[in-house]
């Protein structure tokens, strides 16, 4: 029994000694912290640490008393209780101080993190405002693009209607790679509807005679070299053997250095106009031949009163051709006299001038006496020229040489 009691007492003494060592360690830590607070200027924490140091000193002294009072069990128990209480009180104070030490950096870190978070939020607010502004700009740009696209579609529709109504063919030649594009109207003009738009050049070569093609290429080269306007009239043959006349116009698009990049233009079918022109030319040639074959002298002036026509007989009468001189100069220039052969006609008395003024002349005698040529007595018939709308467009006079007839009667 005594042995067991002695063993327990020895164990208790060992525990007391360990607690005493712990109190001494806590005392040392508290002392170091107190010095640190003194250097850092933390007065409140230093006071707390001083109290903890005192408590730890007392706890260490109480544990030492427990170890010394081996024979006084009651005193040992009392000293142990006091030592434990002092140790716990000092530990509580030390824990509070340590928590304050530990919490200070954490608070600083939290404050720094909070500041960074506020900065980020501000940046995001700015970014969101900028994003909203950019979004508004994009919406406005989209609205402008939609309006431009609608206007472009409307313009393309108007162009398509105009091209179709005006029977105009469009063409585009890429000078960098030789690729061509032609509209359906263009292919229809050369009698090859349904061809692919990129086969315009091949279809053109197959439709244009060699001489006509050389003429068009020369006009294109002249435009590219000198910038002269490109306008070429050429003939094409259709697969059925028909013939059409086309008129092409175009313009080259150049880069910043002036080098041509592409050439685009339009083609119109002038077949009917060409035929009408040829018919008119044939008619004019026929009428000219008729006038030249007539023995009477025929003269005419235009709506401005300028002489524009002398047939062969009139040129023989006057010895000159029609010249664009004013009416006041007609008597002197063409040697016009009254029937007596002596009185020069006044400008307003010339039969053609009177017809131009609206008078009809029927069988009036006049003498033509050119220098160095035979004098002629002519019988003049003249009248104004009026178009279908009633507008005066000139005057005409016919002169019949009656010199021999009058001489025979005399």
C-alpha positions, 0 to 999 in steps of 0.5 A, spaced: 500 500 500 505 504 501 509 503 495 503 504 491 502 511 495 509 513 494 508 511 486 502 516 486 506 521 490 512 521 485 508 521 479 504 528 482 511 531 483 513 529 476 507 533 473 508 539 478 515 539 476 513 539 468 507 544 470 513 549 473 517 548 467 511 550 462 510 556 467 517 558 466 517 557 458 510 561 458 514 567 463 520 567 458 515 568 452 511 573 455 518 577 457 520 577 450 513 579 447 513 585 452 520 587 450 517 587 443 511 591 445 516 596 448 520 597 442 514 597 437 510 602 442 504 598 444 503 600 451 496 597 452 499 590 450 505 591 454 501 592 460 497 586 459 504 582 458 507 585 464 501 582 468 502 575 464 509 575 466 507 577 474 502 571 473 507 566 470 512 568 476 507 567 481 505 560 478 513 558 477 514 560 485 508 556 487 510 550 483 517 550 486 513 551 493 510 544 491 516 541 490 519 543 496 514 542 501 514 534 500 512 532 507 506 537 507 501 534 503 496 539 505 500 545 503 503 542 497 495 541 494 494 548 496 500 551 492 499 546 486 492 549 486 494 556 486 500 555 481 495 552 476 490 558 477 496 563 476 498 559 470 491 559 467 490 566 468 497 568 465 495 563 459 489 566 458 492 573 458 497 571 453 492 567 449 489 574 448 495 578 446 497 572 441 490 573 438 491 580 437 498 579 434 495 574 430 489 578 428 493 584 426 496 582 420 490 578 418 486 585 418 491 588 414 491 583 409 483 583 409 483 591 408 488 590 403 484 585 399 478 589 400 481 595 397 483 591 391 476 588 391 474 596 391 479 597 385 477 591 381 469 593 382 471 600 380 475 598 374 469 593 372 464 599 373 468 603 368 469 597 363 461 596 364 460 603 362 465 603 356 462 596 354 455 599 354 458 605 350 461 601 345 455 597 345 451 603 343 456 605 338 455 598 335 447 598 335 448 605 331 453 602 326 448 596 325 442 601 324 447 605 319 449 598 315 442 596 315 439 603 312 445 602 307 444 595 305 436 597 304 439 603 300 443 599 296 438 594 295 433 599 292 439 602 288 440 595 285 433 594 284 432 601 280 438 599 276 436 592 274 429 595 272 433 601 268 437 596 265 432 591 263 427 597 261 433 600 257 435 594 254 442 595 257 448 590 257 453 590 263 460 588 263 466 587 267 473 585 265 479 584 271 485 586 268 489 583 273 487 576 271 483 576 265 476 574 268 470 577 265 463 578 268 457 580 263 450 581 265 444 576 262 442 582 257 449 582 254 448 575 252 441 576 249 444 582 245 449 577 242 444 572 241 447 567 246 442 567 252 443 562 258 451 563 258 454 563 264 456 570 267 464 568 267 464 566 259 463 573 256 469 574 253 469 567 250 462 568 247 464 575 245 470 572 241 465 567 238 460 572 236 465 578 233 468 578 226 476 578 226 476 585 224 471 588 228 474 585 234 481 588 232 477 595 232 474 594 239 481 592 242 485 597 239 479 602 242 480 599 249 488 599 249 488 607 247 483 608 253 488 604 257 494 608 255 492 615 254 485 615 258 481 617 251 474 616 252 472 608 250 466 608 245 466 603 240 461 601 235 462 594 232 458 588 229 456 581 232 453 575 228 448 570 232 449 563 232 443 563 227 447 567 222 443 574 224 447 580 224 447 586 230 450 592 231 452 594 238 455 600 241 460 599 247 462 604 252 466 604 259 472 606 263 478 603 267 479 603 274 486 605 276 490 604 283 494 609 286 499 609 281 495 610 275 495 602 273 489 600 270 486 594 275 479 593 271 475 596 266 467 596 266 462 599 262 455 598 258 453 595 251 447 597 248 443 594 241 443 600 236 441 595 230 435 598 229 438 605 229 443 603 225 438 600 220 434 607 220 441 611 219 443 607 213 436 607 210 436 615 211 443 615 208 440 611 202 434 616 202 439 622 202 443 619 197 437 618 193 435 625 194 441 628 192 442 624 186 435 626 184 437 634 185 443 633 182 440 630 175 435 636 175 436 641 170 433 647 174 437 650 180 435 648 187 438 652 193 435 652 200 437 655 207 436 652 214 432 655 220 438 660 221 437 663 214 444 659 212 445 657 205 446 649 206 444 646 199 446 648 191 445 643 186 449 642 180 445 646 176 445 652 181 453 651 182 453 652 174 449 658 175 453 662 180 460 659 179 460 657 186 457 652 191 453 654 197 457 658 203 454 659 210 454 667 209 448 671 212 442 673 208 444 681 207 451 678 203 447 674 198 446 679 193 453 681 192 456 674 193 452 671 188 451 677 183 443 677 184 439 683 179 432 684 178 429 682 171 432 688 168 439 686 169 442 692 172 439 693 178 442 689 184 437 686 188 436 688 195 437 683 201 430 683 203 428 682 195 432 676 194 426 670 192 429 665 197 430 671 203 422 672 202 420 665 202 424 664 208 420 670 211 414 666 209 412 669 202 411 664 197 414 666 190 411 663 183 415 665 177 418 671 178 424 673 174 431 674 176 438 675 173 444 672 175 450 675 173 457 672 175 463 675 173 467 672 167 461 667 166 454 668 162 449 672 164 442 668 166 435 670 166 432 665 171 424 664 173 424 663 180 419 659 184 420 659 192 417 657 198 418 656 206 419 649 209 414 648 214 415 641 218 409 637 221 408 641 227 408 648 223 415 650 225 419 654 219 425 650 218 428 654 212 426 655 205 427 653 198 428 656 191 427 653 184 431 657 178 429 655 171 434 658 166 429 662 161 435 666 157 434 662 151 426 662 151 426 670 152 431 671 147 427 667 142 421 671 143 424 677 143 
